[in-house]
Amino acid sequence: MKLINAASIALAVFTLLLTIVFFTWWAFKDQAVFGSERFDQTRWMQSAATLEQECKRGDMAYDLKENILIKGAQRDAVMALLGRPSLEDTNAIEYDLGKCMHVYHALRIFFDPNDRLMHSRISSH
């Protein structure tokens, strides 16, 4: 009986630690995976057609999302900075980042009804 109680406590502690580690990783994954380089508009534009490099724009995505794209920016200004999007709809545009960490990713930028930037996020497909 004591062995079962000790095993149950050990399992509960392990589960708690695993949960903490997972959610910590989840909170910082964009910075860890996509945060290694500063945004460079020329490289960003050149990388649009690149097929050789798997994570072609991923290294610049975090800097772009956190430091360059500011809330309230006009949709036209964002598109002038980043070029033609891979996908466009009424409230968002999306830019292909390539295959990063074995998964295809994109930078999705959301706009309000007045075409002002609300927020952006890195998504996987």
C-alpha positions, -999 to 999 in steps of 0.1 A, spaced: 0 0 0 28 24 8 45 15 -24 13 24 -44 10 58 -25 47 66 -32 43 57 -69 12 78 -71 29 108 -56 60 103 -79 37 101 -109 18 133 -98 51 152 -93 64 140 -127 32 150 -144 33 184 -128 69 190 -138 63 178 -173 33 202 -176 54 231 -163 82 223 -188 58 220 -217 40 253 -210 72 271 -205 85 258 -238 52 267 -255 54 303 -241 89 309 -255 89 287 -286 85 315 -311 116 333 -297 136 300 -295 127 288 -330 123 321 -349 142 347 -329 178 344 -342 181 373 -367 169 408 -371 145 416 -399 161 426 -431 137 438 -458 160 429 -487 166 393 -475 129 390 -467 119 399 -503 147 377 -518 136 347 -497 101 347 -510 110 327 -540 138 306 -524 133 269 -525 168 257 -514 165 269 -478 139 252 -457 132 278 -431 136 307 -455 121 336 -435 117 320 -401 149 335 -386 135 370 -391 99 363 -381 102 368 -343 120 402 -347 94 413 -373 65 402 -351 78 417 -319 97 448 -330 87 459 -365 50 453 -369 33 479 -347 -3 479 -336 -23 504 -357 -1 503 -388 -20 506 -421 -24 474 -442 -8 491 -472 23 501 -452 27 465 -439 24 452 -475 48 478 -487 73 466 -461 68 429 -466 58 426 -502 30 405 -517 15 380 -491 12 343 -498 -24 345 -487 -48 374 -483 -84 377 -471 -106 405 -457 -91 406 -422 -57 390 -425 -26 385 -447 -1 356 -444 35 353 -454 52 319 -459 81 313 -436 91 279 -449 95 245 -433 109 252 -398 114 224 -373 98 199 -397 66 219 -400 55 246 -424 50 280 -407 36 313 -417 34 348 -403 -3 358 -401 -11 394 -396 -46 405 -386 -63 438 -394 -94 455 -380 -123 467 -403 -104 500 -409 -73 481 -422 -52 488 -391 -29 461 -377 -44 445 -346 -19 416 -340 3 391 -356 13 355 -349 34 327 -362 13 298 -371 20 262 -383 2 244 -411 
